[in-house]
Each structure stands twice: as structure tokens, then as C-alpha cells.
Amino acid sequence: MTKYERIVFWSAEDNRFVVEVPELPGCMADGETVEEAIRNSDVVINEWIETAKSLGRIIPEPKGRLQYA
């Protein structure tokens, strides 16, 4: 499992759960259940990173949650 932030929401239009990965532009996955959508996002994140590497692009570091003092 990767450490990138993920936003999971229900898409009535697609009738599926959707996962967005804001730190990786255009990186999204879906599934019939939340669990499936998250599993699919693991695959898509890895593919996004491999494609970025092959194109010589910068891969953002996972930011995680902001912590306040």
C-alpha cells in the first residue's frame, strides 16, 4: 500500500466508488466497493509512478497529513 493521500467518494453517474490521488495529477481508480476501489488505486498509483519514471518526470513525495503545533 502506498502512502499517498486518497480521496474516496461515490459517483452516482458511474454507479461506483472513485478514488482520487491529488498528489499525482490525473491518478484515479474506481471499484464496485470501497475496498476494491482502494486496491485498484494501489495498482494505478504504481503504474503512474512507473510511467513518470520512464518519462523522466519528477515523482512527488507523499505529503501525508499536515501536523499543527
N, CA, C and O atoms as a Tripos MOL2 file, in Angstrom:
@<TRIPOS>MOLECULE
protein
  276   275    69     0     0
PROTEIN
NO_CHARGES

@<TRIPOS>ATOM
      1 N           0.8470   -1.1890    0.0000 N.3       1 MET1
      2 CA          0.0000    0.0000    0.0000 C.3       1 MET1
      3 C           0.8860    1.2450    0.0000 C.2       1 MET1
      4 O           1.8670    1.3200    0.7400 O.2       1 MET1
      5 N           0.5380    2.1960   -0.8190 N.am      2 THR2
      6 CA          1.3190    3.4220   -0.9140 C.3       2 THR2
      7 C           0.8610    4.4410    0.1250 C.2       2 THR2
      8 O          -0.1870    4.2780    0.7500 O.2       2 THR2
      9 N           1.6520    5.4830    0.3010 N.am      3 LYS3
     10 CA          1.3800    6.4640    1.3570 C.3       3 LYS3
     11 C           0.8030    7.7730    0.8240 C.2       3 LYS3
     12 O           0.7650    8.7730    1.5420 O.2       3 LYS3
     13 N           0.3590    7.7710   -0.4130 N.am      4 TYR4
     14 CA         -0.2240    8.9890   -0.9640 C.3       4 TYR4
     15 C          -1.6430    9.1780   -0.4300 C.2       4 TYR4
     16 O          -2.3700    8.2150   -0.1880 O.2       4 TYR4
     17 N          -2.0130   10.4450   -0.2550 N.am      5 GLU5
     18 CA         -3.3750   10.7680    0.1720 C.3       5 GLU5
     19 C          -4.3450   10.2950   -0.9040 C.2       5 GLU5
     20 O          -4.0790   10.4100   -2.1000 O.2       5 GLU5
     21 N          -5.4710    9.7640   -0.4520 N.am      6 ARG6
     22 CA         -6.5150    9.3100   -1.3770 C.3       6 ARG6
     23 C          -7.8480    9.8700   -0.9120 C.2       6 ARG6
     24 O          -8.1320    9.9310    0.2850 O.2       6 ARG6
     25 N          -8.6470   10.2710   -1.8660 N.am      7 ILE7
     26 CA         -9.9910   10.7510   -1.5730 C.3       7 ILE7
     27 C         -10.9550    9.7610   -2.2130 C.2       7 ILE7
     28 O         -10.9190    9.5330   -3.4220 O.2       7 ILE7
     29 N         -11.8190    9.1750   -1.3810 N.am      8 VAL8
     30 CA        -12.7770    8.1830   -1.8620 C.3       8 VAL8
     31 C         -14.1700    8.7950   -1.8370 C.2       8 VAL8
     32 O         -14.5770    9.3930   -0.8400 O.2       8 VAL8
     33 N         -14.8980    8.6430   -2.9410 N.am      9 PHE9
     34 CA        -16.2630    9.1490   -2.9700 C.3       9 PHE9
     35 C         -17.1170    8.2750   -3.8740 C.2       9 PHE9
     36 O         -16.6050    7.5320   -4.7120 O.2       9 PHE9
     37 N         -18.4220    8.3770   -3.6900 N.am     10 TRP10
     38 CA        -19.3830    7.6460   -4.5070 C.3      10 TRP10
     39 C         -19.7310    8.4780   -5.7300 C.2      10 TRP10
     40 O         -20.0270    9.6670   -5.6110 O.2      10 TRP10
     41 N         -19.6960    7.8620   -6.9020 N.am     11 SER11
     42 CA        -20.0980    8.5270   -8.1370 C.3      11 SER11
     43 C         -21.4260    7.9260   -8.5800 C.2      11 SER11
     44 O         -21.4770    6.7950   -9.0620 O.2      11 SER11
     45 N         -22.4890    8.6890   -8.4130 N.am     12 ALA12
     46 CA        -23.8090    8.2200   -8.8490 C.3      12 ALA12
     47 C         -23.8380    8.0650  -10.3660 C.2      12 ALA12
     48 O         -24.5040    7.1750  -10.8940 O.2      12 ALA12
     49 N         -23.1180    8.9270  -11.0560 N.am     13 GLU13
     50 CA        -23.0710    8.8770  -12.5110 C.3      13 GLU13
     51 C         -22.4830    7.5500  -13.0150 C.2      13 GLU13
     52 O         -22.9740    6.9590  -13.9770 O.2      13 GLU13
     53 N         -21.4170    7.1000  -12.3350 N.am     14 ASP14
     54 CA        -20.7460    5.8530  -12.7260 C.3      14 ASP14
     55 C         -21.2570    4.6390  -11.9570 C.2      14 ASP14
     56 O         -20.9870    3.4960  -12.3250 O.2      14 ASP14
     57 N         -22.0020    4.9070  -10.8780 N.am     15 ASN15
     58 CA        -22.5090    3.8420  -10.0030 C.3      15 ASN15
     59 C         -21.3500    3.0300   -9.4170 C.2      15 ASN15
     60 O         -21.4210    1.8050   -9.3210 O.2      15 ASN15
     61 N         -20.2870    3.7350   -9.0300 N.am     16 ARG16
     62 CA        -19.0770    3.1010   -8.4780 C.3      16 ARG16
     63 C         -18.4160    4.0470   -7.4750 C.2      16 ARG16
     64 O         -18.6660    5.2530   -7.4690 O.2      16 ARG16
     65 N         -17.5750    3.4680   -6.6370 N.am     17 PHE17
     66 CA        -16.7330    4.2700   -5.7630 C.3      17 PHE17
     67 C         -15.5100    4.7080   -6.5590 C.2      17 PHE17
     68 O         -14.9510    3.9290   -7.3300 O.2      17 PHE17
     69 N         -15.1010    5.9520   -6.3680 N.am     18 VAL18
     70 CA        -13.9600    6.5200   -7.0870 C.3      18 VAL18
     71 C         -12.9140    6.9450   -6.0660 C.2      18 VAL18
     72 O         -13.2430    7.4590   -4.9970 O.2      18 VAL18
     73 N         -11.6490    6.7220   -6.4110 N.am     19 VAL19
     74 CA        -10.5310    7.1550   -5.5830 C.3      19 VAL19
     75 C          -9.7030    8.1270   -6.4020 C.2      19 VAL19
     76 O          -9.2580    7.8010   -7.5020 O.2      19 VAL19
     77 N          -9.4970    9.3180   -5.8670 N.am     20 GLU20
     78 CA         -8.6010   10.3080   -6.4720 C.3      20 GLU20
     79 C          -7.3250   10.3700   -5.6480 C.2      20 GLU20
     80 O          -7.3580   10.2340   -4.4250 O.2      20 GLU20
     81 N          -6.2040   10.5750   -6.3260 N.am     21 VAL21
     82 CA         -4.9070   10.7280   -5.6540 C.3      21 VAL21
     83 C          -4.4090   12.1270   -6.0040 C.2      21 VAL21
     84 O          -3.7300   12.3080   -7.0150 O.2      21 VAL21
     85 N          -4.7450   13.1300   -5.1660 N.am     22 PRO22
     86 CA         -4.4720   14.5260   -5.5090 C.3      22 PRO22
     87 C          -3.0030   14.8550   -5.7790 C.2      22 PRO22
     88 O          -2.7040   15.7500   -6.5690 O.2      22 PRO22
     89 N          -2.0900   14.1420   -5.1300 N.am     23 GLU23
     90 CA         -0.6620   14.4530   -5.2980 C.3      23 GLU23
     91 C          -0.0990   13.9580   -6.6320 C.2      23 GLU23
     92 O           0.9890   14.3640   -7.0400 O.2      23 GLU23
     93 N          -0.8440   13.0800   -7.3090 N.am     24 LEU24
     94 CA         -0.4130   12.5420   -8.5940 C.3      24 LEU24
     95 C          -1.4530   12.9490   -9.6500 C.2      24 LEU24
     96 O          -2.4740   12.2760   -9.7910 O.2      24 LEU24
     97 N          -1.2150   14.0180  -10.3790 N.am     25 PRO25
     98 CA         -2.2040   14.5540  -11.3100 C.3      25 PRO25
     99 C          -2.7710   13.5000  -12.2580 C.2      25 PRO25
    100 O          -2.0330   12.7640  -12.9130 O.2      25 PRO25
    101 N          -4.0970   13.4480  -12.3120 N.am     26 GLY26
    102 CA         -4.7800   12.5280  -13.2050 C.3      26 GLY26
    103 C          -4.8760   11.1080  -12.7100 C.2      26 GLY26
    104 O          -5.4190   10.2480  -13.4030 O.2      26 GLY26
    105 N          -4.3600   10.8400  -11.5230 N.am     27 CYS27
    106 CA         -4.3490    9.4760  -10.9810 C.3      27 CYS27
    107 C          -5.6700    9.1980  -10.2720 C.2      27 CYS27
    108 O          -5.9740    9.7960   -9.2390 O.2      27 CYS27
    109 N          -6.4550    8.2710  -10.8500 N.am     28 MET28
    110 CA         -7.7620    7.9100  -10.2950 C.3      28 MET28
    111 C          -8.0110    6.4270  -10.5400 C.2      28 MET28
    112 O          -7.4510    5.8260  -11.4560 O.2      28 MET28
    113 N          -8.8670    5.8530   -9.6960 N.am     29 ALA29
    114 CA         -9.2890    4.4630   -9.8590 C.3      29 ALA29
    115 C         -10.7300    4.3580   -9.3950 C.2      29 ALA29
    116 O         -11.2660    5.2780   -8.7780 O.2      29 ALA29
    117 N         -11.3530    3.2180   -9.7020 N.am     30 ASP30
    118 CA        -12.7180    3.0130   -9.2270 C.3      30 ASP30
    119 C         -12.9350    1.5520   -8.8770 C.2      30 ASP30
    120 O         -12.0760    0.7040   -9.1180 O.2      30 ASP30
    121 N         -14.0980    1.2730   -8.3050 N.am     31 GLY31
    122 CA        -14.4540   -0.0910   -7.9610 C.3      31 GLY31
    123 C         -15.8860   -0.1660   -7.4890 C.2      31 GLY31
    124 O         -16.4980    0.8510   -7.1620 O.2      31 GLY31
    125 N         -16.4220   -1.3790   -7.4550 N.am     32 GLU32
    126 CA        -17.7940   -1.5760   -7.0040 C.3      32 GLU32
    127 C         -17.9390   -1.3950   -5.4990 C.2      32 GLU32
    128 O         -19.0230   -1.0710   -5.0130 O.2      32 GLU32
    129 N         -16.8480   -1.6030   -4.7550 N.am     33 THR33
    130 CA        -16.8410   -1.3920   -3.3020 C.3      33 THR33
    131 C         -15.6950   -0.4480   -2.9610 C.2      33 THR33
    132 O         -14.8020   -0.2300   -3.7800 O.2      33 THR33
    133 N         -15.7200    0.1090   -1.7560 N.am     34 VAL34
    134 CA        -14.6110    0.9680   -1.3100 C.3      34 VAL34
    135 C         -13.3060    0.1790   -1.3230 C.2      34 VAL34
    136 O         -12.2750    0.6730   -1.7770 O.2      34 VAL34
    137 N         -13.3630   -1.0430   -0.8230 N.am     35 GLU35
    138 CA        -12.1630   -1.8710   -0.7490 C.3      35 GLU35
    139 C         -11.5810   -2.1370   -2.1320 C.2      35 GLU35
    140 O         -10.3680   -2.0550   -2.3270 O.2      35 GLU35
    141 N         -12.4450   -2.4540   -3.0890 N.am     36 GLU36
    142 CA        -11.9810   -2.7080   -4.4530 C.3      36 GLU36
    143 C         -11.3860   -1.4400   -5.0600 C.2      36 GLU36
    144 O         -10.3520   -1.4970   -5.7250 O.2      36 GLU36
    145 N         -12.0240   -0.3120   -4.8380 N.am     37 ALA37
    146 CA        -11.5180    0.9490   -5.3760 C.3      37 ALA37
    147 C         -10.1350    1.2690   -4.8100 C.2      37 ALA37
    148 O          -9.2580    1.7300   -5.5410 O.2      37 ALA37
    149 N          -9.9380    1.0290   -3.5270 N.am     38 ILE38
    150 CA         -8.6300    1.2890   -2.9080 C.3      38 ILE38
    151 C          -7.5840    0.3240   -3.4480 C.2      38 ILE38
    152 O          -6.4600    0.7330   -3.7390 O.2      38 ILE38
    153 N          -7.9400   -0.9560   -3.5870 N.am     39 ARG39
    154 CA         -6.9970   -1.9270   -4.1760 C.3      39 ARG39
    155 C          -6.6220   -1.4990   -5.5950 C.2      39 ARG39
    156 O          -5.4530   -1.5460   -5.9780 O.2      39 ARG39
    157 N          -7.6160   -1.0870   -6.3600 N.am     40 ASN40
    158 CA         -7.3500   -0.6400   -7.7310 C.3      40 ASN40
    159 C          -6.4730    0.6050   -7.7440 C.2      40 ASN40
    160 O          -5.6560    0.7830   -8.6470 O.2      40 ASN40
    161 N          -6.6400    1.4690   -6.7410 N.am     41 SER41
    162 CA         -5.8110    2.6750   -6.6880 C.3      41 SER41
    163 C          -4.3520    2.3230   -6.4240 C.2      41 SER41
    164 O          -3.4590    3.0180   -6.9090 O.2      41 SER41
    165 N          -4.0870    1.2500   -5.6600 N.am     42 ASP42
    166 CA         -2.6980    0.8050   -5.4630 C.3      42 ASP42
    167 C          -2.0460    0.4910   -6.8090 C.2      42 ASP42
    168 O          -0.9070    0.8840   -7.0630 O.2      42 ASP42
    169 N          -2.7710   -0.2130   -7.6590 N.am     43 VAL43
    170 CA         -2.2600   -0.5920   -8.9810 C.3      43 VAL43
    171 C          -2.0220    0.6560   -9.8230 C.2      43 VAL43
    172 O          -0.9690    0.7970  -10.4450 O.2      43 VAL43
    173 N          -2.9930    1.5570   -9.8430 N.am     44 VAL44
    174 CA         -2.8900    2.7620  -10.6730 C.3      44 VAL44
    175 C          -1.7700    3.6780  -10.1870 C.2      44 VAL44
    176 O          -1.0610    4.2730  -11.0000 O.2      44 VAL44
    177 N          -1.6050    3.7970   -8.8770 N.am     45 ILE45
    178 CA         -0.5060    4.6140   -8.3360 C.3      45 ILE45
    179 C           0.8360    4.0530   -8.7930 C.2      45 ILE45
    180 O           1.7020    4.8040   -9.2420 O.2      45 ILE45
    181 N           1.0120    2.7420   -8.6810 N.am     46 ASN46
    182 CA          2.2760    2.1290   -9.1180 C.3      46 ASN46
    183 C           2.5020    2.3390  -10.6080 C.2      46 ASN46
    184 O           3.6280    2.6090  -11.0280 O.2      46 ASN46
    185 N           1.4510    2.2200  -11.4130 N.am     47 GLU47
    186 CA          1.5740    2.4550  -12.8530 C.3      47 GLU47
    187 C           1.9050    3.9190  -13.1450 C.2      47 GLU47
    188 O           2.7080    4.2130  -14.0300 O.2      47 GLU47
    189 N           1.2810    4.8360  -12.3970 N.am     48 TRP48
    190 CA          1.5500    6.2630  -12.5800 C.3      48 TRP48
    191 C           3.0310    6.5370  -12.3170 C.2      48 TRP48
    192 O           3.6850    7.2310  -13.0940 O.2      48 TRP48
    193 N           3.5570    5.9890  -11.2200 N.am     49 ILE49
    194 CA          4.9570    6.2010  -10.8370 C.3      49 ILE49
    195 C           5.8940    5.6060  -11.8860 C.2      49 ILE49
    196 O           6.8650    6.2520  -12.2790 O.2      49 ILE49
    197 N           5.6190    4.3860  -12.3450 N.am     50 GLU50
    198 CA          6.4670    3.7510  -13.3610 C.3      50 GLU50
    199 C           6.4740    4.5530  -14.6630 C.2      50 GLU50
    200 O           7.5200    4.7140  -15.2910 O.2      50 GLU50
    201 N           5.3120    5.0520  -15.0610 N.am     51 THR51
    202 CA          5.2310    5.8660  -16.2790 C.3      51 THR51
    203 C           6.0180    7.1600  -16.1100 C.2      51 THR51
    204 O           6.7560    7.5630  -17.0090 O.2      51 THR51
    205 N           5.8610    7.8110  -14.9600 N.am     52 ALA52
    206 CA          6.6060    9.0540  -14.7040 C.3      52 ALA52
    207 C           8.1080    8.7990  -14.7430 C.2      52 ALA52
    208 O           8.8540    9.5950  -15.3130 O.2      52 ALA52
    209 N           8.5610    7.7020  -14.1450 N.am     53 LYS53
    210 CA          9.9910    7.3560  -14.1670 C.3      53 LYS53
    211 C          10.4760    7.1740  -15.5990 C.2      53 LYS53
    212 O          11.5270    7.6900  -15.9790 O.2      53 LYS53
    213 N           9.6970    6.4310  -16.3950 N.am     54 SER54
    214 CA         10.1240    6.1470  -17.7720 C.3      54 SER54
    215 C          10.1760    7.4080  -18.6240 C.2      54 SER54
    216 O          10.9190    7.4650  -19.6040 O.2      54 SER54
    217 N           9.3880    8.4230  -18.2570 N.am     55 LEU55
    218 CA          9.3820    9.6910  -18.9890 C.3      55 LEU55
    219 C          10.3350   10.7220  -18.3870 C.2      55 LEU55
    220 O          10.4440   11.8410  -18.8890 O.2      55 LEU55
    221 N          11.0240   10.3390  -17.3100 N.am     56 GLY56
    222 CA         11.9720   11.2400  -16.6670 C.3      56 GLY56
    223 C          11.3210   12.3550  -15.8810 C.2      56 GLY56
    224 O          11.9350   13.3960  -15.6510 O.2      56 GLY56
    225 N          10.0900   12.1490  -15.4680 N.am     57 ARG57
    226 CA          9.3720   13.1860  -14.7130 C.3      57 ARG57
    227 C           9.6330   13.0600  -13.2150 C.2      57 ARG57
    228 O          10.0030   11.9950  -12.7210 O.2      57 ARG57
    229 N           9.4360   14.1500  -12.5160 N.am     58 ILE58
    230 CA          9.5990   14.1760  -11.0620 C.3      58 ILE58
    231 C           8.4100   13.4610  -10.4210 C.2      58 ILE58
    232 O           7.2600   13.6710  -10.8060 O.2      58 ILE58
    233 N           8.7070   12.6190   -9.4430 N.am     59 ILE59
    234 CA          7.6540   11.9030   -8.7190 C.3      59 ILE59
    235 C           7.4970   12.5790   -7.3630 C.2      59 ILE59
    236 O           8.4370   12.5930   -6.5680 O.2      59 ILE59
    237 N           6.3180   13.1410   -7.0880 N.am     60 PRO60
    238 CA          6.1090   13.8240   -5.8100 C.3      60 PRO60
    239 C           6.2470   12.8700   -4.6210 C.2      60 PRO60
    240 O           5.8280   11.7150   -4.6840 O.2      60 PRO60
    241 N           6.8360   13.3720   -3.5470 N.am     61 GLU61
    242 CA          6.8920   12.6100   -2.3080 C.3      61 GLU61
    243 C           5.5210   12.6680   -1.6370 C.2      61 GLU61
    244 O           4.8570   13.7040   -1.6830 O.2      61 GLU61
    245 N           5.0890   11.5740   -1.0160 N.am     62 PRO62
    246 CA          3.8210   11.6400   -0.2790 C.3      62 PRO62
    247 C           3.9120   12.6720    0.8380 C.2      62 PRO62
    248 O           4.8740   12.6720    1.6060 O.2      62 PRO62
    249 N           2.9250   13.5420    0.9330 N.am     63 LYS63
    250 CA          2.9430   14.5950    1.9560 C.3      63 LYS63
    251 C           2.3680   14.1170    3.2710 C.2      63 LYS63
    252 O           2.7960   14.5730    4.3310 O.2      63 LYS63
    253 N           1.4130   13.2160    3.2270 N.am     64 GLY64
    254 CA          0.7610   12.7950    4.4590 C.3      64 GLY64
    255 C          -0.0900   13.9180    5.0080 C.2      64 GLY64
    256 O          -0.3090   14.9230    4.3300 O.2      64 GLY64
    257 N          -0.5610   13.7620    6.2040 N.am     65 ARG65
    258 CA         -1.4020   14.7810    6.8380 C.3      65 ARG65
    259 C          -0.5610   15.9260    7.3690 C.2      65 ARG65
    260 O           0.5730   15.7400    7.8080 O.2      65 ARG65
    261 N          -1.1480   17.1210    7.3170 N.am     66 LEU66
    262 CA         -0.4750   18.2720    7.9100 C.3      66 LEU66
    263 C          -0.5510   18.1600    9.4240 C.2      66 LEU66
    264 O          -1.5800   17.7710    9.9760 O.2      66 LEU66
    265 N           0.5240   18.4960   10.0790 N.am     67 GLN67
    266 CA          0.5280   18.4790   11.5420 C.3      67 GLN67
    267 C           0.7070   19.9040   12.0290 C.2      67 GLN67
    268 O           1.5300   20.6610   11.5150 O.2      67 GLN67
    269 N          -0.0780   20.2480   13.0260 N.am     68 TYR68
    270 CA         -0.0280   21.5940   13.5670 C.3      68 TYR68
    271 C           0.5710   21.5610   14.9560 C.2      68 TYR68
    272 O           0.3460   20.6220   15.7180 O.2      68 TYR68
    273 N           1.3480   22.6050   15.2870 N.am     69 ALA69
    274 CA          1.9930   22.6960   16.6060 C.3      69 ALA69
    275 C           1.0000   23.1790   17.6330 C.2      69 ALA69
    276 O           1.3450   23.3220   18.8060 O.2      69 ALA69
@<TRIPOS>BOND
     1     1     2 1
     2     2     3 1
     3     3     4 2
     4     3     5 am
     5     5     6 1
     6     6     7 1
     7     7     8 2
     8     7     9 am
     9     9    10 1
    10    10    11 1
    11    11    12 2
    12    11    13 am
    13    13    14 1
    14    14    15 1
    15    15    16 2
    16    15    17 am
    17    17    18 1
    18    18    19 1
    19    19    20 2
    20    19    21 am
    21    21    22 1
    22    22    23 1
    23    23    24 2
    24    23    25 am
    25    25    26 1
    26    26    27 1
    27    27    28 2
    28    27    29 am
    29    29    30 1
    30    30    31 1
    31    31    32 2
    32    31    33 am
    33    33    34 1
    34    34    35 1
    35    35    36 2
    36    35    37 am
    37    37    38 1
    38    38    39 1
    39    39    40 2
    40    39    41 am
    41    41    42 1
    42    42    43 1
    43    43    44 2
    44    43    45 am
    45    45    46 1
    46    46    47 1
    47    47    48 2
    48    47    49 am
    49    49    50 1
    50    50    51 1
    51    51    52 2
    52    51    53 am
    53    53    54 1
    54    54    55 1
    55    55    56 2
    56    55    57 am
    57    57    58 1
    58    58    59 1
    59    59    60 2
    60    59    61 am
    61    61    62 1
    62    62    63 1
    63    63    64 2
    64    63    65 am
    65    65    66 1
    66    66    67 1
    67    67    68 2
    68    67    69 am
    69    69    70 1
    70    70    71 1
    71    71    72 2
    72    71    73 am
    73    73    74 1
    74    74    75 1
    75    75    76 2
    76    75    77 am
    77    77    78 1
    78    78    79 1
    79    79    80 2
    80    79    81 am
    81    81    82 1
    82    82    83 1
    83    83    84 2
    84    83    85 am
    85    85    86 1
    86    86    87 1
    87    87    88 2
    88    87    89 am
    89    89    90 1
    90    90    91 1
    91    91    92 2
    92    91    93 am
    93    93    94 1
    94    94    95 1
    95    95    96 2
    96    95    97 am
    97    97    98 1
    98    98    99 1
    99    99   100 2
   100    99   101 am
   101   101   102 1
   102   102   103 1
   103   103   104 2
   104   103   105 am
   105   105   106 1
   106   106   107 1
   107   107   108 2
   108   107   109 am
   109   109   110 1
   110   110   111 1
   111   111   112 2
   112   111   113 am
   113   113   114 1
   114   114   115 1
   115   115   116 2
   116   115   117 am
   117   117   118 1
   118   118   119 1
   119   119   120 2
   120   119   121 am
   121   121   122 1
   122   122   123 1
   123   123   124 2
   124   123   125 am
   125   125   126 1
   126   126   127 1
   127   127   128 2
   128   127   129 am
   129   129   130 1
   130   130   131 1
   131   131   132 2
   132   131   133 am
   133   133   134 1
   134   134   135 1
   135   135   136 2
   136   135   137 am
   137   137   138 1
   138   138   139 1
   139   139   140 2
   140   139   141 am
   141   141   142 1
   142   142   143 1
   143   143   144 2
   144   143   145 am
   145   145   146 1
   146   146   147 1
   147   147   148 2
   148   147   149 am
   149   149   150 1
   150   150   151 1
   151   151   152 2
   152   151   153 am
   153   153   154 1
   154   154   155 1
   155   155   156 2
   156   155   157 am
   157   157   158 1
   158   158   159 1
   159   159   160 2
   160   159   161 am
   161   161   162 1
   162   162   163 1
   163   163   164 2
   164   163   165 am
   165   165   166 1
   166   166   167 1
   167   167   168 2
   168   167   169 am
   169   169   170 1
   170   170   171 1
   171   171   172 2
   172   171   173 am
   173   173   174 1
   174   174   175 1
   175   175   176 2
   176   175   177 am
   177   177   178 1
   178   178   179 1
   179   179   180 2
   180   179   181 am
   181   181   182 1
   182   182   183 1
   183   183   184 2
   184   183   185 am
   185   185   186 1
   186   186   187 1
   187   187   188 2
   188   187   189 am
   189   189   190 1
   190   190   191 1
   191   191   192 2
   192   191   193 am
   193   193   194 1
   194   194   195 1
   195   195   196 2
   196   195   197 am
   197   197   198 1
   198   198   199 1
   199   199   200 2
   200   199   201 am
   201   201   202 1
   202   202   203 1
   203   203   204 2
   204   203   205 am
   205   205   206 1
   206   206   207 1
   207   207   208 2
   208   207   209 am
   209   209   210 1
   210   210   211 1
   211   211   212 2
   212   211   213 am
   213   213   214 1
   214   214   215 1
   215   215   216 2
   216   215   217 am
   217   217   218 1
   218   218   219 1
   219   219   220 2
   220   219   221 am
   221   221   222 1
   222   222   223 1
   223   223   224 2
   224   223   225 am
   225   225   226 1
   226   226   227 1
   227   227   228 2
   228   227   229 am
   229   229   230 1
   230   230   231 1
   231   231   232 2
   232   231   233 am
   233   233   234 1
   234   234   235 1
   235   235   236 2
   236   235   237 am
   237   237   238 1
   238   238   239 1
   239   239   240 2
   240   239   241 am
   241   241   242 1
   242   242   243 1
   243   243   244 2
   244   243   245 am
   245   245   246 1
   246   246   247 1
   247   247   248 2
   248   247   249 am
   249   249   250 1
   250   250   251 1
   251   251   252 2
   252   251   253 am
   253   253   254 1
   254   254   255 1
   255   255   256 2
   256   255   257 am
   257   257   258 1
   258   258   259 1
   259   259   260 2
   260   259   261 am
   261   261   262 1
   262   262   263 1
   263   263   264 2
   264   263   265 am
   265   265   266 1
   266   266   267 1
   267   267   268 2
   268   267   269 am
   269   269   270 1
   270   270   271 1
   271   271   272 2
   272   271   273 am
   273   273   274 1
   274   274   275 1
   275   275   276 2
@<TRIPOS>SUBSTRUCTURE
     1 MET1         2 RESIDUE 1 A MET
     2 THR2         6 RESIDUE 1 A THR
     3 LYS3        10 RESIDUE 1 A LYS
     4 TYR4        14 RESIDUE 1 A TYR
     5 GLU5        18 RESIDUE 1 A GLU
     6 ARG6        22 RESIDUE 1 A ARG
     7 ILE7        26 RESIDUE 1 A ILE
     8 VAL8        30 RESIDUE 1 A VAL
     9 PHE9        34 RESIDUE 1 A PHE
    10 TRP10       38 RESIDUE 1 A TRP
    11 SER11       42 RESIDUE 1 A SER
    12 ALA12       46 RESIDUE 1 A ALA
    13 GLU13       50 RESIDUE 1 A GLU
    14 ASP14       54 RESIDUE 1 A ASP
    15 ASN15       58 RESIDUE 1 A ASN
    16 ARG16       62 RESIDUE 1 A ARG
    17 PHE17       66 RESIDUE 1 A PHE
    18 VAL18       70 RESIDUE 1 A VAL
    19 VAL19       74 RESIDUE 1 A VAL
    20 GLU20       78 RESIDUE 1 A GLU
    21 VAL21       82 RESIDUE 1 A VAL
    22 PRO22       86 RESIDUE 1 A PRO
    23 GLU23       90 RESIDUE 1 A GLU
    24 LEU24       94 RESIDUE 1 A LEU
    25 PRO25       98 RESIDUE 1 A PRO
    26 GLY26      102 RESIDUE 1 A GLY
    27 CYS27      106 RESIDUE 1 A CYS
    28 MET28      110 RESIDUE 1 A MET
    29 ALA29      114 RESIDUE 1 A ALA
    30 ASP30      118 RESIDUE 1 A ASP
    31 GLY31      122 RESIDUE 1 A GLY
    32 GLU32      126 RESIDUE 1 A GLU
    33 THR33      130 RESIDUE 1 A THR
    34 VAL34      134 RESIDUE 1 A VAL
    35 GLU35      138 RESIDUE 1 A GLU
    36 GLU36      142 RESIDUE 1 A GLU
    37 ALA37      146 RESIDUE 1 A ALA
    38 ILE38      150 RESIDUE 1 A ILE
    39 ARG39      154 RESIDUE 1 A ARG
    40 ASN40      158 RESIDUE 1 A ASN
    41 SER41      162 RESIDUE 1 A SER
    42 ASP42      166 RESIDUE 1 A ASP
    43 VAL43      170 RESIDUE 1 A VAL
    44 VAL44      174 RESIDUE 1 A VAL
    45 ILE45      178 RESIDUE 1 A ILE
    46 ASN46      182 RESIDUE 1 A ASN
    47 GLU47      186 RESIDUE 1 A GLU
    48 TRP48      190 RESIDUE 1 A TRP
    49 ILE49      194 RESIDUE 1 A ILE
    50 GLU50      198 RESIDUE 1 A GLU
    51 THR51      202 RESIDUE 1 A THR
    52 ALA52      206 RESIDUE 1 A ALA
    53 LYS53      210 RESIDUE 1 A LYS
    54 SER54      214 RESIDUE 1 A SER
    55 LEU55      218 RESIDUE 1 A LEU
    56 GLY56      222 RESIDUE 1 A GLY
    57 ARG57      226 RESIDUE 1 A ARG
    58 ILE58      230 RESIDUE 1 A ILE
    59 ILE59      234 RESIDUE 1 A ILE
    60 PRO60      238 RESIDUE 1 A PRO
    61 GLU61      242 RESIDUE 1 A GLU
    62 PRO62      246 RESIDUE 1 A PRO
    63 LYS63      250 RESIDUE 1 A LYS
    64 GLY64      254 RESIDUE 1 A GLY
    65 ARG65      258 RESIDUE 1 A ARG
    66 LEU66      262 RESIDUE 1 A LEU
    67 GLN67      266 RESIDUE 1 A GLN
    68 TYR68      270 RESIDUE 1 A TYR
    69 ALA69      274 RESIDUE 1 A ALA
